[in-house]
Amino acid sequence: MALNLSTTCESCKDENGSPPPPSFKEIISTHPTENGWKVFQHLCFYQGFWCFPLHLKGAMFAQHHFKAQATDVFLCSAPKTGNTWLKALSVAIVTRNDNSNNNLLLNKVPHECIMFLEKDLIKNPTAQSDEGRLPLVATHLPYTALPKSILHSGCKMVYICRDPKDAFVSLWHFARGIKINNNPDLPIDVAFELYSQGKSNFGPYWDHVLGYWKASQENPEKVHFMRYENLLTDTISEVKRLAECLGYPFSFEEEKQGSVEKLVNLCSLQNLSSLEINKNGKYGDAERGINNNVYFRKGKIGDWMNYLTPEMGEKLDNIMEEKLSGSGFTFREPN
């Protein structure tokens, strides 16, 4: 049964009968807010990142209650950085020899195929122990906000990032596609200023990238760091590396038989967007359900140039360079 977020959960109460701690809703109400994006709700600033309250409640619940297993693999990303494709590829990889699951992507949007930490656990606290659950868990949480059990369990993580200019444009389009209450479209220049200030869902984006990048440098065997651009331009090699990380490597015979190419074709944007479930289906509950087709747009490198001025692109590049300075990671292409 889902937690009643207007009260404190029973497991959080003091066993000595002391007054219970504030509820998640009460805690969220005390933190700074930003009304600019106007999608579902205002953004709330908590533990160094901005987040919509409906996701933040789930994140806080997960921080208190999620118990990671060593066999779990976490698919981590900021929103609109390639996570839909990463989920599809990962699901296809781990189910490719499982006759009971090998049609998942034909019948469900990739987001429905695996557990989403900030959304599914709070609705169903036993979700992580459900029979038949894939060993994959998705999250948008920054590295520093992950439940401690994830960091201490020894489980693996896969992180995907994307050029911030394309990530922003994709996020802006997504926000336009899911807005509710007949809110007016957010002008792209206003959204850009908010994004450049770090005010976006699970932002600042630079801190999101930096946290996982540092973790991957400190523990490369446990944190597999990916770039969307590399996945798009060298898909076969990147998918083989991903399969290794997930613990489901392709055998020599599978490679010889073209299994990697078949899997890549199954998960291609062109194929996924043409499936009936992704053209007409809906993801989420009745009140806040999102049309599946909103998750599939162009997926191209450099599409930002159709929406941002060169000056805007340079501004965002400069911000990212400053914030990532000294980390050893850059989004800029070498001269």
MIFI-468135 format. One record per residue (C-alpha): residue in one letter; x, y, z. Coordinates in nm, 3 decimals. Layout:
<atoms>
<res=a	px=X	py=Y	pz=Z>
...
</atoms>
This chain:
<atoms>
<res=m	px=0.000	py=0.000	pz=0.000>
<res=a	px=0.134	py=0.344	pz=-0.090>
<res=l	px=0.249	py=0.576	pz=0.185>
<res=n	px=0.007	py=0.849	pz=0.292>
<res=l	px=0.230	py=1.147	pz=0.234>
<res=s	px=0.023	py=1.379	pz=0.449>
<res=t	px=0.145	py=1.189	pz=0.755>
<res=t	px=0.466	py=1.030	pz=0.871>
<res=c	px=0.513	py=0.662	pz=0.792>
<res=e	px=0.492	py=0.427	pz=1.091>
<res=s	px=0.847	py=0.300	pz=1.050>
<res=c	px=0.979	py=0.657	pz=1.091>
<res=k	px=0.819	py=0.708	pz=1.435>
<res=d	px=1.029	py=0.707	pz=1.750>
<res=e	px=0.998	py=0.372	pz=1.931>
<res=n	px=1.007	py=0.554	pz=2.266>
<res=g	px=0.693	py=0.743	pz=2.184>
<res=s	px=0.855	py=1.078	pz=2.115>
<res=p	px=0.675	py=1.315	pz=1.875>
<res=p	px=0.716	py=1.183	pz=1.520>
<res=p	px=0.948	py=1.363	pz=1.281>
<res=p	px=0.795	py=1.588	pz=1.014>
<res=s	px=0.629	py=1.419	pz=0.719>
<res=f	px=0.790	py=1.435	pz=0.375>
<res=k	px=0.526	py=1.689	pz=0.273>
<res=e	px=0.611	py=1.910	pz=0.571>
<res=i	px=0.984	py=1.887	pz=0.504>
<res=i	px=0.939	py=1.978	pz=0.138>
<res=s	px=0.726	py=2.279	pz=0.230>
<res=t	px=1.018	py=2.435	pz=0.419>
<res=h	px=1.262	py=2.434	pz=0.127>
<res=p	px=1.320	py=2.697	pz=-0.145>
<res=t	px=1.095	py=2.675	pz=-0.451>
<res=e	px=1.107	py=2.786	pz=-0.814>
<res=n	px=0.786	py=2.827	pz=-1.013>
<res=g	px=0.937	py=2.881	pz=-1.358>
<res=w	px=0.893	py=2.547	pz=-1.534>
<res=k	px=0.515	py=2.513	pz=-1.467>
<res=v	px=0.487	py=2.150	pz=-1.576>
<res=f	px=0.339	py=1.946	pz=-1.292>
<res=q	px=0.430	py=2.160	pz=-0.992>
<res=h	px=0.691	py=2.408	pz=-0.878>
<res=l	px=1.049	py=2.291	pz=-0.831>
<res=c	px=1.180	py=2.239	pz=-0.478>
<res=f	px=1.547	py=2.264	pz=-0.374>
<res=y	px=1.657	py=1.973	pz=-0.152>
<res=q	px=1.999	py=1.824	pz=-0.072>
<res=g	px=2.164	py=2.035	pz=-0.340>
<res=f	px=1.929	py=1.963	pz=-0.630>
<res=w	px=1.598	py=2.086	pz=-0.773>
<res=c	px=1.308	py=1.846	pz=-0.806>
<res=f	px=0.933	py=1.840	pz=-0.855>
<res=p	px=0.765	py=1.749	pz=-0.523>
<res=l	px=0.591	py=1.444	pz=-0.670>
<res=h	px=0.937	py=1.299	pz=-0.750>
<res=l	px=1.097	py=1.433	pz=-0.433>
<res=k	px=0.850	py=1.252	pz=-0.207>
<res=g	px=0.939	py=0.928	pz=-0.384>
<res=a	px=1.310	py=1.005	pz=-0.358>
<res=m	px=1.286	py=1.070	pz=0.015>
<res=f	px=1.086	py=0.751	pz=0.065>
<res=a	px=1.353	py=0.556	pz=-0.125>
<res=q	px=1.630	py=0.712	pz=0.084>
<res=h	px=1.458	py=0.581	pz=0.396>
<res=h	px=1.336	py=0.243	pz=0.278>
<res=f	px=1.512	py=0.107	pz=-0.030>
<res=k	px=1.742	py=-0.189	pz=0.031>
<res=a	px=1.969	py=-0.247	pz=-0.266>
<res=q	px=2.093	py=-0.595	pz=-0.351>
<res=a	px=2.441	py=-0.670	pz=-0.484>
<res=t	px=2.279	py=-0.812	pz=-0.799>
<res=d	px=2.094	py=-0.488	pz=-0.881>
<res=v	px=2.212	py=-0.265	pz=-1.164>
<res=f	px=2.108	py=0.100	pz=-1.149>
<res=l	px=2.047	py=0.291	pz=-1.471>
<res=c	px=2.121	py=0.650	pz=-1.374>
<res=s	px=2.069	py=0.970	pz=-1.570>
<res=a	px=1.946	py=1.323	pz=-1.560>
<res=p	px=1.615	py=1.364	pz=-1.749>
<res=k	px=1.628	py=1.365	pz=-2.129>
<res=t	px=1.987	py=1.251	pz=-2.167>
<res=g	px=1.920	py=0.916	pz=-2.336>
<res=n	px=1.761	py=0.725	pz=-2.050>
<res=t	px=1.469	py=0.588	pz=-2.258>
<res=w	px=1.714	py=0.433	pz=-2.504>
<res=l	px=1.939	py=0.308	pz=-2.224>
<res=k	px=1.642	py=0.139	pz=-2.057>
<res=a	px=1.532	py=-0.025	pz=-2.383>
<res=l	px=1.880	py=-0.156	pz=-2.457>
<res=s	px=1.928	py=-0.282	pz=-2.102>
<res=v	px=1.591	py=-0.459	pz=-2.096>
<res=a	px=1.663	py=-0.620	pz=-2.433>
<res=i	px=2.008	py=-0.732	pz=-2.316>
<res=v	px=1.900	py=-0.898	pz=-1.990>
<res=t	px=1.588	py=-1.063	pz=-2.139>
<res=r	px=1.729	py=-1.176	pz=-2.475>
<res=n	px=1.744	py=-1.542	pz=-2.366>
<res=d	px=1.439	py=-1.535	pz=-2.141>
<res=n	px=1.137	py=-1.665	pz=-2.328>
<res=s	px=0.900	py=-1.529	pz=-2.062>
<res=n	px=1.024	py=-1.171	pz=-2.105>
<res=n	px=1.160	py=-1.133	pz=-2.456>
<res=n	px=0.853	py=-0.945	pz=-2.585>
<res=l	px=0.852	py=-0.678	pz=-2.315>
<res=l	px=0.947	py=-0.391	pz=-2.544>
<res=l	px=0.673	py=-0.482	pz=-2.789>
<res=n	px=0.405	py=-0.445	pz=-2.523>
<res=k	px=0.533	py=-0.178	pz=-2.285>
<res=v	px=0.708	py=0.158	pz=-2.305>
<res=p	px=1.067	py=0.104	pz=-2.181>
<res=h	px=0.991	py=0.297	pz=-1.860>
<res=e	px=0.729	py=0.039	pz=-1.761>
<res=c	px=0.965	py=-0.255	pz=-1.802>
<res=i	px=1.181	py=-0.178	pz=-1.500>
<res=m	px=1.140	py=-0.027	pz=-1.156>
<res=f	px=1.172	py=0.353	pz=-1.137>
<res=l	px=1.311	py=0.427	pz=-0.790>
<res=e	px=1.148	py=0.765	pz=-0.729>
<res=k	px=0.808	py=0.663	pz=-0.860>
<res=d	px=0.735	py=0.295	pz=-0.816>
<res=l	px=0.867	py=0.220	pz=-0.466>
<res=i	px=0.648	py=0.474	pz=-0.289>
<res=k	px=0.341	py=0.338	pz=-0.467>
<res=n	px=0.435	py=-0.021	pz=-0.389>
<res=p	px=0.695	py=-0.057	pz=-0.108>
<res=t	px=0.733	py=-0.428	pz=-0.188>
<res=a	px=0.811	py=-0.361	pz=-0.555>
<res=q	px=1.180	py=-0.443	pz=-0.512>
<res=s	px=1.095	py=-0.797	pz=-0.401>
<res=d	px=0.828	py=-0.864	pz=-0.663>
<res=e	px=0.871	py=-1.202	pz=-0.827>
<res=g	px=0.997	py=-1.175	pz=-1.181>
<res=r	px=1.135	py=-0.823	pz=-1.140>
<res=l	px=1.431	py=-0.758	pz=-1.368>
<res=p	px=1.762	py=-0.680	pz=-1.192>
<res=l	px=1.742	py=-0.324	pz=-1.322>
<res=v	px=1.640	py=-0.009	pz=-1.136>
<res=a	px=1.618	py=0.335	pz=-1.297>
<res=t	px=1.675	py=0.664	pz=-1.120>
<res=h	px=1.725	py=1.033	pz=-1.196>
<res=l	px=1.869	py=1.100	pz=-0.851>
<res=p	px=2.210	py=1.269	pz=-0.828>
<res=y	px=2.485	py=1.043	pz=-0.696>
<res=t	px=2.498	py=1.224	pz=-0.363>
<res=a	px=2.123	py=1.174	pz=-0.308>
<res=l	px=2.113	py=0.798	pz=-0.374>
<res=p	px=1.992	py=0.576	pz=-0.090>
<res=k	px=2.290	py=0.470	pz=0.121>
<res=s	px=2.214	py=0.103	pz=0.060>
<res=i	px=2.296	py=0.152	pz=-0.309>
<res=l	px=2.638	py=0.293	pz=-0.228>
<res=h	px=2.712	py=0.022	pz=0.028>
<res=s	px=2.572	py=-0.284	pz=-0.150>
<res=g	px=2.844	py=-0.323	pz=-0.411>
<res=c	px=2.589	py=-0.316	pz=-0.693>
<res=k	px=2.674	py=-0.170	pz=-1.032>
<res=m	px=2.560	py=0.155	pz=-1.188>
<res=v	px=2.537	py=0.272	pz=-1.547>
<res=y	px=2.528	py=0.646	pz=-1.606>
<res=i	px=2.447	py=0.816	pz=-1.933>
<res=c	px=2.499	py=1.185	pz=-2.004>
<res=r	px=2.440	py=1.402	pz=-2.309>
<res=d	px=2.562	py=1.731	pz=-2.449>
<res=p	px=2.383	py=1.988	pz=-2.231>
<res=k	px=2.253	py=2.188	pz=-2.527>
<res=d	px=2.073	py=1.890	pz=-2.680>
<res=a	px=1.966	py=1.773	pz=-2.334>
<res=f	px=1.809	py=2.112	pz=-2.264>
<res=v	px=1.622	py=2.128	pz=-2.595>
<res=s	px=1.490	py=1.776	pz=-2.542>
<res=l	px=1.379	py=1.869	pz=-2.188>
<res=w	px=1.202	py=2.181	pz=-2.316>
<res=h	px=1.012	py=1.980	pz=-2.577>
<res=f	px=0.925	py=1.718	pz=-2.315>
<res=a	px=0.793	py=1.985	pz=-2.077>
<res=r	px=0.570	py=2.121	pz=-2.354>
<res=g	px=0.436	py=1.770	pz=-2.415>
<res=i	px=0.344	py=1.688	pz=-2.055>
<res=k	px=0.222	py=2.018	pz=-1.910>
<res=i	px=-0.109	py=2.004	pz=-1.725>
<res=n	px=-0.376	py=2.249	pz=-1.607>
<res=n	px=-0.357	py=2.426	pz=-1.946>
<res=n	px=-0.043	py=2.612	pz=-1.842>
<res=p	px=0.095	py=2.822	pz=-2.128>
<res=d	px=0.405	py=2.698	pz=-2.309>
<res=l	px=0.723	py=2.815	pz=-2.142>
<res=p	px=0.922	py=3.035	pz=-2.383>
<res=i	px=1.249	py=2.869	pz=-2.471>
<res=d	px=1.455	py=3.170	pz=-2.368>
<res=v	px=1.297	py=3.170	pz=-2.020>
<res=a	px=1.351	py=2.794	pz=-1.986>
<res=f	px=1.710	py=2.837	pz=-2.102>
<res=e	px=1.784	py=3.094	pz=-1.830>
<res=l	px=1.640	py=2.863	pz=-1.565>
<res=y	px=1.844	py=2.570	pz=-1.697>
<res=s	px=2.158	py=2.785	pz=-1.707>
<res=q	px=2.102	py=2.866	pz=-1.340>
<res=g	px=2.079	py=2.496	pz=-1.260>
<res=k	px=1.702	py=2.515	pz=-1.207>
<res=s	px=1.564	py=2.208	pz=-1.380>
<res=n	px=1.425	py=1.878	pz=-1.257>
<res=f	px=1.711	py=1.695	pz=-1.081>
<res=g	px=1.945	py=1.983	pz=-1.171>
<res=p	px=2.189	py=2.148	pz=-1.173>
<res=y	px=2.286	py=1.930	pz=-1.465>
<res=w	px=2.658	py=1.994	pz=-1.417>
<res=d	px=2.646	py=1.866	pz=-1.059>
<res=h	px=2.452	py=1.560	pz=-1.175>
<res=v	px=2.720	py=1.473	pz=-1.432>
<res=l	px=3.008	py=1.556	pz=-1.199>
<res=g	px=2.886	py=1.329	pz=-0.920>
<res=y	px=2.869	py=1.020	pz=-1.139>
<res=w	px=3.184	py=1.109	pz=-1.330>
<res=k	px=3.386	py=1.126	pz=-1.008>
<res=a	px=3.232	py=0.798	pz=-0.890>
<res=s	px=3.326	py=0.631	pz=-1.219>
<res=q	px=3.685	py=0.752	pz=-1.183>
<res=e	px=3.709	py=0.628	pz=-0.826>
<res=n	px=3.541	py=0.295	pz=-0.893>
<res=p	px=3.532	py=0.217	pz=-1.267>
<res=e	px=3.443	py=-0.148	pz=-1.207>
<res=k	px=3.119	py=-0.046	pz=-1.040>
<res=v	px=3.018	py=0.274	pz=-1.224>
<res=h	px=3.003	py=0.255	pz=-1.604>
<res=f	px=2.999	py=0.608	pz=-1.748>
<res=m	px=2.849	py=0.655	pz=-2.094>
<res=r	px=2.799	py=0.944	pz=-2.336>
<res=y	px=2.489	py=0.951	pz=-2.550>
<res=e	px=2.691	py=1.077	pz=-2.846>
<res=n	px=2.922	py=0.774	pz=-2.830>
<res=l	px=2.626	py=0.539	pz=-2.802>
<res=l	px=2.474	py=0.696	pz=-3.113>
<res=t	px=2.790	py=0.699	pz=-3.327>
<res=d	px=2.942	py=0.366	pz=-3.216>
<res=t	px=2.634	py=0.177	pz=-3.109>
<res=i	px=2.757	py=-0.181	pz=-3.153>
<res=s	px=3.072	py=-0.134	pz=-2.945>
<res=e	px=2.890	py=0.063	pz=-2.675>
<res=v	px=2.612	py=-0.198	pz=-2.649>
<res=k	px=2.867	py=-0.478	pz=-2.612>
<res=r	px=3.035	py=-0.285	pz=-2.330>
<res=l	px=2.697	py=-0.220	pz=-2.171>
<res=a	px=2.614	py=-0.592	pz=-2.182>
<res=e	px=2.943	py=-0.669	pz=-2.007>
<res=c	px=2.862	py=-0.421	pz=-1.733>
<res=l	px=2.512	py=-0.559	pz=-1.686>
<res=g	px=2.657	py=-0.907	pz=-1.642>
<res=y	px=2.501	py=-1.040	pz=-1.963>
<res=p	px=2.790	py=-1.035	pz=-2.214>
<res=f	px=2.737	py=-1.148	pz=-2.571>
<res=s	px=2.901	py=-1.480	pz=-2.650>
<res=f	px=3.119	py=-1.532	pz=-2.956>
<res=e	px=2.839	py=-1.734	pz=-3.113>
<res=e	px=2.585	py=-1.458	pz=-3.051>
<res=e	px=2.811	py=-1.201	pz=-3.213>
<res=k	px=2.873	py=-1.435	pz=-3.506>
<res=q	px=2.498	py=-1.480	pz=-3.552>
<res=g	px=2.435	py=-1.105	pz=-3.554>
<res=s	px=2.257	py=-1.095	pz=-3.219>
<res=v	px=2.403	py=-0.757	pz=-3.127>
<res=e	px=2.285	py=-0.597	pz=-3.450>
<res=k	px=1.937	py=-0.749	pz=-3.409>
<res=l	px=1.910	py=-0.613	pz=-3.057>
<res=v	px=2.027	py=-0.269	pz=-3.167>
<res=n	px=1.768	py=-0.265	pz=-3.445>
<res=l	px=1.494	py=-0.370	pz=-3.203>
<res=c	px=1.583	py=-0.078	pz=-2.974>
<res=s	px=1.640	py=0.182	pz=-3.244>
<res=l	px=1.446	py=0.506	pz=-3.213>
<res=q	px=1.289	py=0.440	pz=-3.553>
<res=n	px=1.160	py=0.098	pz=-3.446>
<res=l	px=1.051	py=0.188	pz=-3.094>
<res=s	px=0.864	py=0.499	pz=-3.206>
<res=s	px=0.678	py=0.295	pz=-3.469>
<res=l	px=0.542	py=0.040	pz=-3.219>
<res=e	px=0.171	py=0.072	pz=-3.143>
<res=i	px=0.230	py=0.087	pz=-2.766>
<res=n	px=0.463	py=0.384	pz=-2.807>
<res=k	px=0.240	py=0.567	pz=-3.055>
<res=n	px=-0.085	py=0.545	pz=-2.861>
<res=g	px=-0.009	py=0.412	pz=-2.513>
<res=k	px=0.021	py=0.606	pz=-2.190>
<res=y	px=0.269	py=0.581	pz=-1.902>
<res=g	px=0.169	py=0.659	pz=-1.544>
<res=d	px=-0.152	py=0.692	pz=-1.350>
<res=a	px=-0.474	py=0.840	pz=-1.482>
<res=e	px=-0.418	py=1.183	pz=-1.329>
<res=r	px=-0.059	py=1.236	pz=-1.441>
<res=g	px=-0.023	py=0.986	pz=-1.721>
<res=i	px=0.210	py=1.083	pz=-2.004>
<res=n	px=0.155	py=0.986	pz=-2.367>
<res=n	px=0.425	py=0.740	pz=-2.465>
<res=n	px=0.497	py=0.918	pz=-2.792>
<res=v	px=0.632	py=1.216	pz=-2.594>
<res=y	px=0.935	py=1.004	pz=-2.503>
<res=f	px=1.039	py=0.961	pz=-2.865>
<res=r	px=1.151	py=1.263	pz=-3.064>
<res=k	px=1.455	py=1.308	pz=-3.290>
<res=g	px=1.742	py=1.184	pz=-3.075>
<res=k	px=1.990	py=1.359	pz=-3.304>
<res=i	px=2.325	py=1.515	pz=-3.217>
<res=g	px=2.329	py=1.891	pz=-3.269>
<res=d	px=1.953	py=1.942	pz=-3.293>
<res=w	px=1.998	py=2.229	pz=-3.047>
<res=m	px=2.114	py=2.447	pz=-3.337>
<res=n	px=1.755	py=2.453	pz=-3.466>
<res=y	px=1.634	py=2.612	pz=-3.142>
<res=l	px=1.918	py=2.802	pz=-2.972>
<res=t	px=2.132	py=3.086	pz=-3.097>
<res=p	px=2.510	py=3.034	pz=-3.123>
<res=e	px=2.543	py=3.275	pz=-2.830>
<res=m	px=2.312	py=3.063	pz=-2.614>
<res=g	px=2.507	py=2.750	pz=-2.706>
<res=e	px=2.835	py=2.918	pz=-2.619>
<res=k	px=2.696	py=3.042	pz=-2.290>
<res=l	px=2.588	py=2.694	pz=-2.182>
<res=d	px=2.918	py=2.542	pz=-2.298>
<res=n	px=3.110	py=2.799	pz=-2.093>
<res=i	px=2.900	py=2.732	pz=-1.784>
<res=m	px=2.959	py=2.358	pz=-1.813>
<res=e	px=3.331	py=2.404	pz=-1.867>
<res=e	px=3.357	py=2.623	pz=-1.560>
<res=k	px=3.157	py=2.385	pz=-1.342>
<res=l	px=3.342	py=2.074	pz=-1.466>
<res=s	px=3.685	py=2.239	pz=-1.455>
<res=g	px=3.954	py=2.018	pz=-1.303>
<res=s	px=3.741	py=1.703	pz=-1.316>
<res=g	px=3.903	py=1.558	pz=-1.629>
<res=f	px=3.567	py=1.550	pz=-1.809>
<res=t	px=3.447	py=1.787	pz=-2.079>
<res=f	px=3.161	py=1.810	pz=-2.326>
<res=r	px=3.361	py=2.021	pz=-2.568>
<res=e	px=3.491	py=1.853	pz=-2.880>
<res=p	px=3.872	py=1.862	pz=-2.916>
<res=n	px=4.000	py=2.122	pz=-3.162>
</atoms>
